[in-house]
Amino acid sequence: MQEFLNREITAHVADIKSLDPPPDRVVGALTIGEFSWGTFMRTLGDYSAFASTDTIAGHNVPQMIGKMAQIELSRGGKTWARL
């Protein structure tokens, strides 16, 4: 299971070239709507703890989560509050 999660999370994070401006899609999935950056932030945080790492695909996870929270807030999203 850990190998599967590592492969999938790494692929998604690697597809994010920049969060300024944020991409409209990650691995083909829209990054807008009810389940968007806020949901992905939760996934990154949980996976980071599970895998005992702060770096995924060369990206600093806590920094990414902070930037994603700013994106969610600017778009009026509420899912970030689940963190």
ZAVEXDREN-482052 format. One record per residue: x, y, z of N, C-alpha, C in turn. Coordinates in pm, 1 decimal. Last residue first. Layout:
X;Y;Z;X;Y;Z;X;Y;Z
...
//
This chain:
-818.9;2079.7;824.2;-684.9;2049.8;872.9;-678.5;2072.3;1021.7
-1062.2;2178.7;755.7;-1057.7;2041.4;806.6;-920.2;2003.9;859.7
-1028.4;2419.6;634.0;-1051.4;2421.3;778.2;-1050.3;2281.9;838.7
-1022.7;2378.4;363.8;-894.2;2389.2;432.6;-912.4;2381.6;583.8
-1281.6;2399.2;271.3;-1231.6;2265.7;302.6;-1097.8;2270.2;376.0
-1374.4;2642.4;189.9;-1383.5;2612.9;333.2;-1319.1;2480.9;369.8
-1299.9;2909.6;-43.5;-1311.8;2769.3;-4.9;-1312.5;2751.3;145.8
-1263.8;3158.5;-156.2;-1379.7;3138.5;-69.7;-1401.1;2994.9;-24.5
-1032.7;3201.1;-285.5;-1145.3;3155.2;-367.7;-1270.6;3128.5;-285.0
-857.2;3262.1;-86.2;-885.3;3366.9;-185.0;-1002.6;3330.7;-274.4
-847.1;3015.2;45.3;-908.1;3131.0;111.2;-945.1;3238.6;10.3
-709.2;2860.4;-147.9;-844.5;2825.0;-105.0;-915.5;2944.7;-42.5
-461.5;2996.3;-152.9;-542.0;2983.9;-274.6;-687.3;2956.0;-237.3
-376.5;2960.2;110.9;-398.2;3095.7;60.8;-485.1;3093.6;-64.8
-348.0;2684.1;108.4;-446.3;2745.1;198.8;-477.5;2886.9;153.2
-135.9;2654.9;-66.7;-267.2;2604.7;-107.0;-377.2;2664.4;-19.3
69.7;2759.3;90.6;31.0;2828.2;-33.6;-106.6;2783.6;-81.4
73.4;2564.1;296.2;49.6;2705.9;326.4;5.3;2783.3;203.6
139.1;2336.6;148.7;10.8;2342.0;218.2;-24.6;2487.3;252.0
398.1;2404.2;65.6;291.4;2383.8;-32.6;154.5;2397.1;33.3
530.4;2410.8;313.2;521.4;2532.3;231.7;409.3;2520.7;128.7
507.1;2138.9;393.6;445.1;2245.6;472.9;431.8;2377.3;395.0
651.3;2010.8;167.1;508.6;1989.8;192.8;448.0;2100.8;279.2
859.5;2114.2;-75.5;845.3;2119.5;68.5;696.5;2116.2;101.4
929.7;1900.1;-351.3;855.3;2013.6;-295.8;846.8;2001.6;-144.4
1036.5;1668.8;-457.0;1121.8;1786.7;-450.0;1054.8;1911.3;-394.7
835.0;1483.3;-416.9;869.0;1524.2;-554.1;949.0;1654.4;-555.1
806.1;1596.5;-94.1;747.9;1506.1;-192.3;777.5;1564.1;-330.5
911.9;1629.9;235.8;941.5;1658.5;95.9;879.8;1551.7;7.1
884.8;1549.2;487.5;837.5;1685.1;461.5;859.1;1723.8;315.7
787.8;1225.8;605.8;866.7;1310.5;517.6;802.6;1448.0;504.8
649.9;990.9;699.7;755.2;1058.4;778.1;847.2;1140.2;688.7
430.2;887.0;580.8;559.0;851.8;521.8;677.6;913.3;596.1
229.8;1000.7;745.2;235.5;856.7;724.5;374.3;812.8;675.8
278.6;1276.8;709.1;292.0;1215.0;841.8;309.5;1064.1;829.9
226.5;1296.1;433.4;355.4;1340.4;486.9;381.0;1278.9;624.7
-40.7;1214.9;422.8;62.5;1131.6;361.6;200.3;1167.8;417.1
-163.3;1430.0;560.9;-174.7;1292.4;610.2;-65.1;1203.1;553.1
-91.1;1646.3;393.3;-55.3;1643.6;535.4;-58.3;1503.1;592.8
-206.0;1568.9;147.6;-60.5;1589.8;160.7;-15.9;1582.7;305.9
-479.1;1560.3;218.7;-410.8;1440.3;169.2;-260.1;1453.6;186.0
-521.8;1827.9;280.6;-541.1;1725.1;383.7;-468.4;1597.6;345.4
-478.8;1941.1;30.1;-393.1;1978.0;143.2;-402.3;1872.5;252.7
-690.6;1838.9;-115.5;-556.0;1793.0;-147.1;-458.4;1827.1;-35.0
-900.3;1984.0;-4.6;-898.8;1838.6;9.5;-758.3;1784.3;-15.7
-822.5;2242.0;-86.9;-842.6;2209.2;54.3;-837.0;2060.2;80.8
-822.1;2235.0;-367.0;-696.1;2247.6;-293.7;-711.2;2208.6;-147.2
-1118.4;2060.4;-383.2;-1008.8;2114.9;-462.3;-882.3;2119.6;-378.9
-1429.0;2009.1;-380.2;-1313.6;1926.4;-343.8;-1196.3;1967.0;-431.5
-1585.2;2219.8;-487.7;-1590.8;2185.2;-345.5;-1471.0;2102.8;-300.1
-1383.4;2400.3;-729.5;-1501.2;2329.8;-683.1;-1489.7;2293.5;-536.3
-1074.1;2329.9;-901.0;-1175.8;2420.9;-851.2;-1296.0;2339.0;-805.7
-896.2;2183.2;-1040.8;-854.8;2227.4;-907.5;-951.7;2330.7;-851.7
-968.7;1889.5;-1231.8;-988.6;2030.5;-1203.2;-949.4;2064.1;-1059.8
-723.8;1653.0;-1336.3;-838.9;1684.3;-1250.8;-847.2;1834.8;-1225.4
-485.4;1611.0;-1477.8;-611.7;1612.8;-1549.8;-733.9;1649.6;-1468.1
-288.1;1651.0;-1290.3;-305.5;1517.7;-1346.4;-446.1;1506.8;-1408.8
-459.0;1930.9;-1215.4;-345.9;1850.5;-1168.5;-376.1;1707.2;-1210.2
-556.6;2249.3;-1350.4;-570.8;2104.2;-1341.3;-442.6;2043.1;-1285.4
-488.4;2509.5;-1328.7;-631.3;2479.7;-1335.5;-658.9;2331.0;-1319.3
-225.0;2598.1;-1096.4;-274.0;2534.8;-1219.6;-425.1;2510.2;-1212.7
-174.0;2925.6;-957.1;-207.8;2783.6;-941.0;-257.7;2723.6;-1072.1
101.1;3134.0;-1067.2;-40.6;3109.5;-1040.6;-67.2;2959.9;-1026.5
185.4;2970.6;-810.1;169.6;3113.1;-835.4;198.5;3142.0;-981.1
250.6;2715.9;-784.3;124.6;2752.5;-721.0;98.0;2901.8;-736.7
389.9;2507.2;-1037.7;388.7;2632.0;-962.7;252.5;2649.8;-897.5
365.5;2244.5;-1116.0;489.6;2315.5;-1149.0;502.8;2444.7;-1069.7
245.7;1959.4;-1025.2;225.4;2099.2;-984.7;358.3;2172.9;-1005.9
324.5;1704.7;-1076.8;251.4;1773.2;-1182.9;223.9;1919.8;-1149.8
429.4;1617.9;-836.8;522.6;1648.5;-945.8;454.4;1724.2;-1059.1
192.5;1560.7;-699.2;275.0;1674.1;-656.5;371.0;1714.1;-768.0
106.3;1333.2;-844.8;23.3;1452.8;-835.0;105.9;1575.2;-796.8
321.4;1154.6;-811.8;278.8;1194.7;-946.8;196.2;1322.8;-942.0
323.5;1125.8;-531.2;438.1;1184.6;-599.9;400.3;1232.1;-739.7
79.0;994.9;-493.4;99.6;1128.4;-436.3;214.6;1198.0;-506.7
135.4;750.5;-635.6;24.0;839.0;-672.6;43.0;981.5;-619.9
364.6;641.0;-507.9;361.7;662.6;-653.1;254.3;764.8;-692.3
278.9;626.2;-239.2;395.9;704.4;-275.9;393.6;738.0;-424.7
62.3;446.8;-263.0;41.1;584.7;-218.9;157.0;674.4;-258.6
205.7;214.1;-348.4;98.3;272.0;-429.8;76.8;418.9;-393.1
375.2;174.1;-127.2;431.8;195.5;-260.3;329.6;262.1;-352.9
192.9;126.5;77.6;276.6;245.6;84.1;337.4;276.1;-52.6
80.9;-118.5;0.0;0.0;0.0;0.0;86.2;126.1;0.0
//
